């Protein structure tokens, strides 16, 4: 269910303060806001968030050695094949695509896990994928999708908090790229690739309603160019 989005101007002020505390470059005042005053915000339904987590978890498992036929069989058993995007399917079925790009999805998975409160904290300066293997379906042990859902009991976060976090990662994406371009010291152990993956997940999961928003994009349609 959608709720009134927080004041985007105040959220941006808070975002800039966080960037300054991290010692990162700050976007210019003209940098666009993610939403407008009066917009509403919501998260995608919990079942969609959980399904996306499960699919990415399987894609990551294949990137690190799980046979594609086993990955697809697990997804079939969980009723998740229709949640797999064409690039993901081609990777699992035919090993098409860049393995390194799929392996980067660990940080997207961490962000989705944070939205479901499976991951407690999403630190902009620290890897979010450390020690999270037990938080998602245990594929080597044969844990089924429904068993994982019953084990973790997810609880989606307040969409207003999710919106503010999206604004932070929208700006962090710019700041990390600028810092790397200028060869500035980064605040921790993650780089722009990790930040971009987290932003990807947040852009997909957090949806806005208002006169300037189009329909929510599919996973492969998320635009990170701005």
Residue frames as qw, qx, qy, qz and C-alpha x, y, z in Angstrom:
[[0.000, 0.889, 0.457, 0.000, 0.00, 0.00, 0.00],
 [0.419, 0.473, -0.021, 0.775, 1.35, 3.42, -0.94],
 [0.381, -0.747, -0.355, 0.412, 1.94, 6.19, 1.61],
 [0.183, 0.982, -0.037, 0.039, 2.88, 9.86, 1.25],
 [0.776, 0.251, -0.192, 0.546, 6.57, 10.10, 0.36],
 [0.465, -0.640, -0.191, 0.582, 8.77, 12.17, 2.68],
 [0.172, 0.952, -0.038, -0.251, 9.75, 15.71, 1.75],
 [0.871, 0.334, 0.036, 0.358, 12.34, 15.19, -1.01],
 [0.207, 0.832, -0.229, 0.461, 14.15, 18.44, -0.20],
 [0.541, -0.687, 0.398, -0.279, 14.70, 17.48, 3.43],
 [0.969, -0.041, 0.224, 0.101, 15.72, 13.97, 2.43],
 [0.681, 0.596, -0.092, 0.415, 18.32, 15.42, 0.07],
 [0.133, -0.832, 0.355, -0.404, 19.68, 17.63, 2.87],
 [0.799, -0.439, 0.389, -0.131, 20.05, 14.52, 5.03],
 [0.926, 0.288, 0.111, 0.217, 21.70, 12.65, 2.15],
 [0.402, 0.778, -0.231, 0.423, 24.24, 15.42, 1.60],
 [0.429, -0.738, 0.417, -0.313, 25.09, 15.41, 5.30],
 [0.930, -0.171, 0.324, 0.025, 25.77, 11.68, 5.11],
 [0.773, 0.538, -0.010, 0.336, 27.99, 12.12, 2.05],
 [0.076, 0.845, -0.327, 0.416, 29.96, 14.83, 3.84],
 [0.690, -0.565, 0.411, -0.188, 30.44, 12.59, 6.89],
 [0.943, 0.090, 0.272, 0.170, 31.81, 9.91, 4.56],
 [0.303, -0.619, 0.387, 0.613, 34.20, 12.42, 2.99],
 [0.511, 0.320, 0.690, 0.402, 32.73, 11.96, -0.48],
 [0.020, 0.032, 0.292, 0.956, 32.09, 14.56, -3.21],
 [0.295, 0.487, 0.608, -0.553, 28.62, 16.09, -3.04],
 [0.355, 0.502, 0.644, 0.455, 26.40, 16.30, -6.16],
 [0.071, 0.140, 0.068, 0.985, 25.65, 19.81, -7.39],
 [0.307, 0.259, 0.495, -0.771, 22.48, 21.58, -6.19],
 [0.568, 0.320, -0.280, -0.704, 20.94, 20.95, -9.63],
 [0.101, 0.115, -0.985, -0.079, 21.23, 17.19, -9.22],
 [0.536, -0.283, -0.438, -0.664, 17.67, 15.86, -9.73],
 [0.506, -0.219, 0.608, -0.570, 15.46, 14.74, -6.88],
 [0.051, 0.014, 0.988, 0.146, 14.19, 11.16, -7.04],
 [0.042, -0.617, -0.778, -0.110, 10.57, 12.20, -6.43],
 [0.015, -0.456, -0.107, -0.883, 8.48, 15.35, -6.14],
 [0.200, 0.019, 0.583, -0.787, 6.52, 16.85, -3.22],
 [0.675, 0.153, 0.127, -0.711, 3.10, 15.22, -3.00],
 [0.593, 0.248, -0.724, -0.251, 4.18, 11.89, -4.53],
 [0.846, -0.353, 0.253, -0.309, 3.36, 8.59, -2.88],
 [0.241, 0.532, -0.812, 0.003, 5.74, 5.68, -2.35],
 [0.907, -0.206, 0.229, -0.288, 5.46, 1.96, -1.76],
 [0.240, -0.434, 0.847, 0.190, 7.57, -1.17, -1.95],
 [0.569, 0.115, -0.680, -0.448, 6.86, -3.92, -4.40],
 [0.857, -0.347, -0.054, -0.377, 4.83, -6.69, -2.78],
 [0.505, -0.585, 0.630, -0.076, 6.74, -8.90, -0.36],
 [0.885, 0.136, 0.443, 0.034, 6.24, -11.96, -2.58],
 [0.627, 0.759, -0.054, 0.169, 7.94, -10.14, -5.47],
 [0.077, -0.842, 0.499, -0.189, 10.86, -9.06, -3.27],
 [0.713, -0.343, 0.607, -0.078, 11.29, -12.58, -1.91],
 [0.871, 0.397, 0.282, 0.067, 11.12, -14.09, -5.39],
 [0.431, 0.850, -0.242, 0.181, 13.76, -11.69, -6.71],
 [0.366, -0.697, 0.598, -0.147, 16.02, -12.56, -3.77],
 [0.839, -0.070, 0.538, -0.032, 15.64, -16.26, -4.51],
 [0.769, 0.620, 0.101, 0.117, 16.34, -15.85, -8.22],
 [0.195, 0.871, -0.405, 0.196, 19.45, -13.74, -7.63],
 [0.591, -0.534, 0.590, -0.130, 20.64, -16.21, -5.02],
 [0.888, 0.177, 0.419, 0.072, 20.43, -19.00, -7.60],
 [0.569, 0.799, -0.080, 0.177, 22.13, -16.89, -10.28],
 [0.142, -0.823, 0.522, -0.177, 24.96, -16.20, -7.85],
 [0.781, -0.269, 0.562, -0.052, 25.22, -19.90, -7.00],
 [0.845, 0.462, 0.225, 0.148, 25.59, -20.71, -10.68],
 [0.287, 0.898, -0.274, 0.192, 28.23, -17.99, -11.07],
 [0.241, -0.673, 0.663, -0.224, 30.19, -19.73, -8.33],
 [0.027, 0.319, -0.944, -0.077, 29.81, -23.28, -9.60],
 [0.576, 0.204, 0.669, -0.424, 26.26, -24.63, -9.20],
 [0.240, 0.120, 0.808, 0.525, 25.32, -26.57, -12.38],
 [0.287, 0.035, -0.186, -0.939, 22.79, -24.71, -14.48],
 [0.517, -0.225, -0.727, -0.392, 20.44, -27.70, -14.71],
 [0.398, -0.356, -0.727, 0.431, 20.32, -27.91, -10.91],
 [0.006, -0.198, -0.193, 0.961, 19.68, -24.18, -10.64],
 [0.412, -0.052, -0.416, -0.809, 16.79, -24.34, -13.10],
 [0.513, -0.280, -0.807, -0.083, 15.35, -27.42, -11.39],
 [0.245, -0.312, -0.596, 0.698, 15.37, -25.59, -8.04],
 [0.189, 0.156, -0.028, -0.969, 13.59, -22.63, -9.57],
 [0.481, -0.141, -0.667, -0.552, 11.02, -24.91, -11.25],
 [0.437, -0.315, -0.810, 0.233, 10.33, -26.65, -7.95],
 [0.147, -0.371, -0.439, 0.805, 9.79, -23.28, -6.25],
 [0.269, 0.773, 0.573, 0.040, 7.47, -21.99, -8.98],
 [0.207, -0.789, 0.055, 0.576, 9.93, -19.21, -9.82],
 [0.558, 0.134, 0.544, 0.612, 10.78, -19.75, -13.47],
 [0.204, 0.802, 0.438, 0.351, 8.44, -16.95, -14.55],
 [0.306, -0.934, -0.009, 0.185, 10.42, -14.58, -12.29],
 [0.653, -0.270, 0.387, 0.592, 13.67, -15.22, -14.17],
 [0.300, 0.799, -0.120, -0.507, 14.64, -12.54, -16.71],
 [0.861, 0.505, -0.058, 0.003, 15.81, -13.58, -20.21],
 [0.308, 0.720, -0.569, 0.252, 19.49, -12.73, -19.49],
 [0.479, -0.440, 0.669, -0.360, 19.32, -14.73, -16.26],
 [0.917, 0.151, 0.300, -0.214, 17.71, -17.69, -18.02],
 [0.728, 0.628, -0.261, 0.082, 20.31, -17.66, -20.78],
 [0.002, -0.679, 0.661, -0.318, 23.06, -17.57, -18.16],
 [0.639, -0.256, 0.637, -0.346, 21.60, -20.50, -16.24],
 [0.888, 0.295, 0.306, -0.177, 20.61, -22.59, -19.26],
 [0.790, 0.566, 0.029, 0.236, 23.39, -21.79, -21.72],
 [0.646, -0.439, 0.026, 0.625, 26.15, -20.03, -19.74],
 [0.358, 0.625, 0.262, 0.642, 25.65, -16.92, -21.85],
 [0.235, -0.937, -0.076, -0.247, 26.73, -13.58, -20.38],
 [0.288, 0.605, -0.520, 0.530, 29.54, -12.17, -18.29],
 [0.694, -0.350, -0.598, 0.198, 30.04, -14.27, -15.16],
 [0.353, -0.046, -0.360, 0.863, 31.73, -11.35, -13.39],
 [0.265, -0.282, -0.125, -0.914, 28.72, -9.12, -13.95],
 [0.711, -0.401, -0.471, -0.334, 26.36, -11.70, -12.46],
 [0.655, -0.182, -0.547, 0.489, 28.73, -12.24, -9.52],
 [0.090, 0.215, -0.201, 0.951, 28.42, -8.54, -8.65],
 [0.503, -0.481, -0.416, -0.586, 24.76, -9.17, -7.79],
 [0.527, -0.261, -0.674, 0.446, 25.85, -10.05, -4.25],
 [0.090, -0.128, -0.291, 0.944, 25.38, -6.38, -3.34],
 [0.447, -0.183, -0.361, -0.798, 21.99, -6.17, -5.07],
 [0.641, -0.307, -0.701, -0.059, 20.97, -9.18, -3.02],
 [0.359, -0.193, -0.547, 0.731, 22.18, -7.47, 0.15],
 [0.174, -0.028, 0.015, -0.984, 20.06, -4.41, -0.63],
 [0.605, -0.240, -0.519, -0.554, 16.97, -6.54, -1.27],
 [0.599, -0.254, -0.706, 0.280, 17.66, -8.42, 1.94],
 [0.134, -0.077, -0.370, 0.916, 17.83, -5.10, 3.77],
 [0.404, -0.152, -0.234, -0.871, 14.43, -4.10, 2.37],
 [0.744, -0.269, -0.539, -0.289, 13.02, -7.34, 3.79],
 [0.454, -0.723, 0.374, -0.361, 14.89, -6.81, 7.13],
 [0.984, -0.014, -0.101, 0.148, 16.79, -10.02, 6.52],
 [0.591, 0.234, -0.196, 0.747, 19.94, -7.88, 6.39],
 [0.341, -0.740, -0.440, 0.378, 19.98, -5.55, 9.39],
 [0.129, -0.836, 0.080, 0.528, 22.23, -2.75, 8.10],
 [0.707, 0.565, 0.232, 0.357, 23.34, -1.47, 4.72],
 [0.417, -0.723, 0.111, 0.539, 26.58, 0.40, 5.37],
 [0.543, 0.835, -0.037, -0.079, 27.67, 2.60, 2.43],
 [0.091, 0.804, -0.587, 0.036, 31.32, 2.01, 3.35],
 [0.373, -0.326, 0.861, -0.115, 31.26, -1.75, 4.03],
 [0.279, 0.031, -0.856, -0.434, 30.39, -4.87, 2.05],
 [0.652, -0.118, 0.208, -0.719, 26.77, -5.85, 2.53],
 [0.858, 0.154, -0.406, -0.274, 27.31, -9.39, 1.31],
 [0.190, 0.399, -0.821, 0.362, 29.55, -10.60, 4.15],
 [0.064, 0.027, 0.903, -0.425, 28.19, -13.55, 6.11],
 [0.562, 0.173, 0.121, -0.799, 24.78, -13.51, 4.41],
 [0.336, 0.134, -0.867, -0.342, 24.83, -16.99, 2.90],
 [0.088, -0.243, -0.924, 0.283, 22.71, -18.36, 5.76],
 [0.256, 0.370, 0.316, -0.836, 20.13, -15.60, 5.24],
 [0.580, 0.374, -0.310, -0.654, 19.01, -16.89, 1.84],
 [0.966, 0.049, -0.002, -0.253, 18.00, -20.34, 0.55],
 [0.429, -0.551, 0.706, 0.117, 20.65, -22.92, 1.45],
 [0.745, 0.462, -0.296, -0.378, 21.05, -24.45, -2.00],
 [0.302, 0.415, -0.855, 0.071, 23.85, -26.94, -1.16],
 [0.229, -0.024, 0.853, -0.468, 21.63, -28.36, 1.58],
 [0.088, -0.307, -0.852, -0.416, 18.64, -28.55, -0.77],
 [0.086, 0.431, 0.549, -0.711, 16.52, -26.04, 1.12],
 [0.211, 0.573, 0.689, 0.391, 13.33, -25.41, -0.85],
 [0.030, 0.411, 0.112, 0.904, 12.00, -21.95, -1.58],
 [0.559, -0.615, -0.311, -0.461, 8.94, -22.36, 0.65],
 [0.781, -0.393, -0.345, 0.342, 11.11, -23.69, 3.48],
 [0.420, 0.106, -0.115, 0.894, 13.33, -20.62, 3.24],
 [0.232, -0.535, -0.212, -0.784, 10.29, -18.33, 3.35],
 [0.725, -0.579, -0.335, -0.166, 9.09, -20.08, 6.51],
 [0.753, -0.196, -0.282, 0.562, 12.56, -19.90, 8.08],
 [0.353, 0.126, -0.071, 0.924, 13.36, -16.21, 7.60],
 [0.093, -0.773, -0.602, 0.177, 9.89, -14.63, 8.05],
 [0.333, 0.214, 0.144, 0.907, 10.63, -11.43, 6.17],
 [0.059, -0.803, -0.481, 0.347, 9.14, -8.05, 7.14],
 [0.438, 0.591, 0.231, 0.637, 9.30, -5.27, 4.53],
 [0.325, -0.241, -0.265, 0.875, 10.68, -1.95, 5.75],
 [0.161, 0.779, 0.352, -0.493, 8.74, 1.30, 5.91],
 [0.608, 0.570, 0.360, 0.418, 8.58, 2.58, 2.32],
 [0.001, -0.994, 0.031, -0.102, 9.45, 6.11, 3.52],
 [0.550, -0.649, 0.469, 0.237, 12.74, 4.82, 4.93],
 [0.736, 0.169, 0.542, 0.369, 13.30, 2.87, 1.73],
 [0.384, 0.867, 0.216, 0.231, 12.73, 6.06, -0.30],
 [0.219, -0.937, 0.268, 0.042, 15.27, 7.99, 1.77],
 [0.681, -0.358, 0.569, 0.290, 17.76, 5.14, 1.34],
 [0.662, 0.520, 0.432, 0.322, 17.17, 5.17, -2.42],
 [0.159, 0.979, -0.021, 0.123, 17.95, 8.90, -2.48],
 [0.486, -0.731, 0.447, 0.169, 21.15, 8.20, -0.56],
 [0.699, -0.074, 0.619, 0.351, 22.27, 5.52, -3.02],
 [0.505, 0.788, 0.300, 0.187, 21.20, 7.61, -5.99],
 [0.011, 0.971, -0.228, 0.074, 23.62, 10.27, -4.80],
 [0.645, -0.518, 0.535, 0.169, 26.24, 7.78, -3.59],
 [0.799, 0.357, 0.406, 0.263, 26.37, 6.37, -7.12],
 [0.348, 0.896, -0.010, 0.275, 27.39, 9.81, -8.40],
 [0.340, -0.871, 0.344, -0.082, 29.76, 10.43, -5.49],
 [0.799, -0.283, 0.490, 0.203, 31.64, 7.13, -5.77],
 [0.726, 0.515, 0.292, 0.351, 32.09, 7.49, -9.52],
 [0.138, 0.950, -0.099, 0.261, 33.32, 11.05, -9.05],
 [0.545, -0.730, 0.412, 0.013, 35.69, 10.02, -6.28],
 [0.838, -0.025, 0.460, 0.293, 37.14, 7.18, -8.37],
 [0.557, 0.740, 0.181, 0.329, 37.47, 9.45, -11.40],
 [0.002, -0.925, 0.229, -0.304, 39.37, 11.99, -9.28],
 [0.696, 0.170, -0.598, 0.358, 41.38, 9.23, -7.55],
 [0.337, -0.590, 0.331, -0.655, 40.12, 10.28, -4.13],
 [0.046, 0.122, -0.937, 0.324, 40.25, 7.97, -1.14],
 [0.567, -0.366, -0.551, -0.491, 37.06, 5.98, -0.66],
 [0.452, -0.577, 0.324, -0.599, 35.53, 5.77, 2.82],
 [0.758, -0.273, 0.533, -0.258, 35.68, 1.98, 3.16],
 [0.372, -0.242, 0.859, 0.254, 35.94, -1.36, 1.41],
 [0.556, 0.546, 0.627, 0.004, 33.34, -1.01, -1.34],
 [0.204, -0.174, 0.395, 0.879, 33.58, 0.66, -4.73],
 [0.410, 0.252, -0.099, -0.871, 31.21, 2.14, -7.27],
 [0.418, 0.002, -0.829, -0.371, 30.26, -1.32, -8.58],
 [0.207, -0.296, -0.862, 0.357, 28.85, -2.31, -5.21],
 [0.153, 0.373, 0.307, -0.862, 27.04, 1.00, -4.79],
 [0.390, 0.194, -0.465, -0.771, 25.57, 0.69, -8.28],
 [0.354, -0.142, -0.914, -0.135, 24.26, -2.80, -7.52],
 [0.071, -0.392, -0.708, 0.583, 22.56, -1.60, -4.35],
 [0.258, 0.353, -0.005, -0.900, 21.03, 1.32, -6.22],
 [0.344, 0.037, -0.763, -0.546, 19.80, -1.09, -8.93],
 [0.257, -0.316, -0.903, 0.136, 17.92, -3.14, -6.33],
 [0.001, 0.465, 0.473, -0.749, 16.46, -0.06, -4.62],
 [0.253, 0.260, -0.312, -0.878, 15.41, 1.55, -7.93],
 [0.370, -0.107, -0.832, -0.399, 13.54, -1.63, -8.81],
 [0.308, -0.350, -0.846, 0.259, 11.96, -2.24, -5.41],
 [0.031, -0.506, -0.399, 0.764, 10.89, 1.30, -4.38],
 [0.183, 0.470, 0.643, 0.576, 8.05, 2.60, -6.54],
 [0.013, 0.310, 0.241, -0.920, 6.57, 6.08, -6.67],
 [0.185, 0.642, 0.713, 0.213, 3.18, 7.36, -7.76],
 [0.053, -0.696, -0.120, 0.706, 2.78, 10.88, -9.07],
 [0.553, 0.774, 0.124, -0.282, 2.34, 12.92, -12.25],
 [0.270, 0.796, -0.515, -0.168, 5.98, 12.52, -13.32],
 [0.391, -0.348, 0.852, -0.025, 6.42, 8.79, -12.70],
 [0.615, 0.217, -0.590, -0.476, 6.01, 6.04, -15.28],
 [0.944, -0.221, -0.120, -0.214, 5.11, 2.45, -14.51],
 [0.570, -0.637, 0.513, 0.079, 7.74, 0.65, -12.40],
 [0.461, 0.591, -0.611, -0.255, 10.49, -0.89, -14.55],
 [0.986, -0.043, -0.163, -0.010, 11.31, -4.55, -14.87],
 [0.739, -0.547, 0.202, 0.337, 14.55, -5.78, -13.31],
 [0.651, 0.072, 0.381, 0.653, 16.48, -5.49, -16.58],
 [0.214, 0.766, 0.359, 0.488, 14.86, -2.13, -17.38],
 [0.433, -0.817, -0.155, 0.347, 16.20, -0.20, -14.40],
 [0.483, 0.755, -0.013, 0.444, 18.01, 2.90, -15.68],
 [0.652, -0.605, -0.071, 0.452, 21.23, 3.77, -13.83],
 [0.575, 0.432, 0.181, 0.671, 22.50, 6.22, -16.44],
 [0.022, -0.743, 0.003, -0.669, 21.67, 9.35, -14.42]]
